């Protein structure tokens, strides 16, 4: 049936929202919907051409009007489903980007996330990162817009557990060599990005 594959894309997007996960880009289903749109467009053009091949003074028959309306609505519905599917995925990618502290290498280094993205989505994230970096640089001396502000810090120094080894990190205050299992007291502003990315945990 017309529209079934576009509906399957919407079901997939809804499942992704309900489970709060990024699902693998469904390239096959997207291509099938695009193919269906082209087929419907060809049928619409054929219907209109056959109606206009008769007398130019004659008004289109009820059958031609119904068929044309059906094809037109089906095309528009499929296009809306495609746009909604891709808008949903871009929202998920932007959510991932900000939840990782705007650290694009951290996202792209994750093979599980990377395997679920299409090449165009990887390009989008790279361009989005460049745009956000330019924006952040304008305010960096006053505020880091990528820093998490859900729980405002109550103190300058925090005690952290190292959950994942992240090697030597040079900060304004000192140099740290984070090894898994360590417990350290550090300036929160120096390691905020590592806390956001899940390398460190505030005790």
C-alpha positions as CSV (number, residue, x, y, z in Angstrom):
1,X,0.0,0.0,0.0
2,X,1.1,3.6,-0.7
3,X,2.5,5.2,2.4
4,X,3.3,2.0,4.4
5,X,7.0,2.4,4.1
6,X,6.8,6.1,5.1
7,X,4.7,5.1,8.1
8,X,7.4,2.5,9.0
9,X,9.9,5.4,9.2
10,X,7.6,7.3,11.6
11,X,7.3,4.2,13.8
12,X,11.0,3.8,13.9
13,X,11.5,7.5,14.9
14,X,8.8,7.1,17.6
15,X,10.6,4.0,19.0
16,X,13.8,6.0,19.0
17,X,12.2,8.7,21.0
18,X,10.6,6.3,23.5
19,X,13.8,4.4,24.1
20,X,15.9,7.6,24.1
21,X,18.4,6.0,21.7
22,X,19.8,6.7,18.2
23,X,18.7,3.9,15.9
24,X,20.7,2.9,12.8
25,X,19.9,5.1,9.8
26,X,17.5,3.1,7.6
27,X,18.9,3.8,4.2
28,X,16.9,1.1,2.5
29,X,13.6,2.3,3.7
30,X,14.4,5.9,2.8
31,X,15.3,4.9,-0.7
32,X,12.1,2.9,-1.0
33,X,10.0,5.9,0.0
34,X,11.9,8.1,-2.5
35,X,11.3,5.5,-5.2
36,X,7.6,5.5,-4.3
37,X,7.4,9.3,-4.6
38,X,9.0,9.1,-8.1
39,X,6.5,6.4,-9.1
40,X,3.5,8.5,-7.8
41,X,4.8,11.6,-9.6
42,X,5.0,9.6,-12.8
43,X,1.4,8.3,-12.3
44,X,0.2,11.9,-11.6
45,X,1.9,13.3,-14.7
46,X,0.5,10.5,-16.8
47,X,-3.0,11.1,-15.4
48,X,-2.9,14.8,-16.1
49,X,-1.4,14.3,-19.5
50,X,-4.1,11.9,-20.6
51,X,-6.8,14.3,-19.3
52,X,-5.3,17.2,-21.2
53,X,-4.8,15.2,-24.4
54,X,-8.6,15.4,-25.1
55,X,-10.5,18.6,-25.9
56,X,-8.9,21.7,-24.4
57,X,-12.3,23.1,-23.6
58,X,-13.5,20.0,-21.7
59,X,-13.2,20.1,-17.9
60,X,-11.4,17.2,-16.3
61,X,-13.7,14.3,-15.4
62,X,-14.5,13.3,-11.8
63,X,-12.2,10.2,-12.1
64,X,-9.2,12.3,-13.2
65,X,-9.7,14.8,-10.4
66,X,-10.0,12.0,-7.8
67,X,-6.9,10.2,-9.1
68,X,-4.9,13.4,-9.3
69,X,-5.9,14.4,-5.8
70,X,-5.0,10.9,-4.5
71,X,-1.5,10.9,-6.1
72,X,-0.8,14.5,-4.9
73,X,-1.8,13.8,-1.3
74,X,0.2,10.6,-1.3
75,X,3.3,12.4,-2.5
76,X,2.9,15.2,0.1
77,X,2.4,12.6,2.9
78,X,5.5,10.7,1.9
79,X,7.6,13.9,1.7
80,X,6.4,15.0,5.2
81,X,7.3,11.6,6.7
82,X,10.8,11.8,5.1
83,X,11.3,15.3,6.5
84,X,10.0,14.4,9.9
85,X,12.3,11.3,10.0
86,X,15.4,13.3,9.2
87,X,14.4,16.2,11.5
88,X,14.1,13.7,14.3
89,X,17.5,12.2,13.6
90,X,19.1,15.7,13.5
91,X,17.6,16.5,16.9
92,X,19.0,13.2,18.3
93,X,22.4,14.0,16.9
94,X,22.4,17.5,18.4
95,X,21.3,16.1,21.7
96,X,24.2,13.7,21.6
97,X,26.6,16.5,20.8
98,X,25.5,18.7,23.7
99,X,25.3,15.9,26.2
100,X,28.9,15.0,25.5
101,X,30.0,18.6,26.2
102,X,30.2,19.6,22.5
103,X,33.1,17.1,22.1
104,X,32.7,15.9,18.5
105,X,35.8,13.6,18.6
106,X,34.3,11.8,21.6
107,X,31.1,11.0,19.6
108,X,32.8,10.0,16.4
109,X,35.3,7.8,18.2
110,X,32.4,5.7,19.6
111,X,32.1,2.9,17.0
112,X,28.6,2.1,18.2
113,X,27.3,5.6,17.6
114,X,29.3,6.1,14.4
115,X,27.9,2.8,12.8
116,X,24.3,4.1,13.3
117,X,25.0,7.4,11.4
118,X,24.8,8.0,7.6
119,X,27.8,9.7,5.9
120,X,25.6,12.8,5.5
121,X,24.9,12.9,9.2
122,X,28.6,12.7,10.0
123,X,29.1,15.7,7.7
124,X,26.3,17.5,9.4
125,X,27.8,17.0,12.8
126,X,31.2,18.2,11.6
127,X,29.7,21.4,10.1
128,X,27.5,21.9,13.2
129,X,30.6,21.6,15.4
130,X,32.5,24.2,13.3
131,X,29.5,26.6,13.6
132,X,29.2,26.1,17.3
133,X,33.0,26.5,17.9
134,X,32.8,29.9,16.1
135,X,29.9,30.8,18.3
136,X,31.5,29.6,21.5
137,X,34.7,31.5,20.8
138,X,32.8,34.8,21.1
139,X,31.9,34.1,24.7
140,X,34.7,31.9,25.9
141,X,36.3,34.5,28.2
142,X,32.9,35.0,30.0
143,X,31.0,31.7,29.6
144,X,31.4,28.3,28.1
145,X,28.1,27.6,26.5
146,X,28.9,23.9,26.2
147,X,29.3,23.4,30.0
148,X,26.5,21.6,31.7
149,X,24.3,23.9,33.8
150,X,21.7,21.4,35.0
151,X,23.3,21.2,38.4
152,X,25.2,24.5,39.1
153,X,28.5,23.9,41.0
154,X,28.4,24.8,44.7
155,X,32.2,24.8,45.1
156,X,35.3,25.4,43.0
157,X,37.1,22.2,43.8
158,X,35.5,18.7,43.6
159,X,36.6,15.2,44.4
160,X,36.3,12.9,41.4
161,X,36.6,9.2,40.7
162,X,38.3,8.2,37.4
163,X,35.9,5.9,35.6
164,X,37.8,5.6,32.3
165,X,41.4,6.2,31.7
166,X,42.0,9.4,29.8
167,X,45.7,10.0,30.1
168,X,47.6,13.2,30.8
169,X,45.5,16.4,30.8
170,X,47.1,19.8,31.0
171,X,44.9,22.4,32.6
172,X,45.4,26.1,33.7
173,X,46.1,25.1,37.3
174,X,48.0,21.8,37.0
175,X,48.8,18.7,35.0
176,X,46.9,15.5,35.8
177,X,47.5,11.9,34.7
178,X,44.1,10.3,35.1
179,X,44.2,6.5,35.6
180,X,41.1,4.3,36.2
181,X,40.2,3.9,39.8
182,X,42.0,7.0,41.1
183,X,40.3,9.6,43.4
184,X,41.5,13.1,43.0
185,X,40.5,16.6,44.1
186,X,40.6,19.0,41.2
187,X,39.2,22.4,40.0
188,X,35.8,21.7,38.6
189,X,36.2,24.1,35.7
190,X,39.4,22.2,34.6
191,X,37.6,18.9,34.3
192,X,34.0,19.8,33.5
193,X,34.3,18.4,30.0
194,X,35.6,15.1,31.3
195,X,32.8,14.8,33.8
196,X,30.2,15.5,31.0
197,X,31.8,12.9,28.7
198,X,31.7,10.2,31.5
199,X,35.5,9.9,32.1
200,X,35.2,11.3,35.7
201,X,32.5,11.0,38.3
202,X,31.9,13.6,41.0
203,X,32.0,11.9,44.5
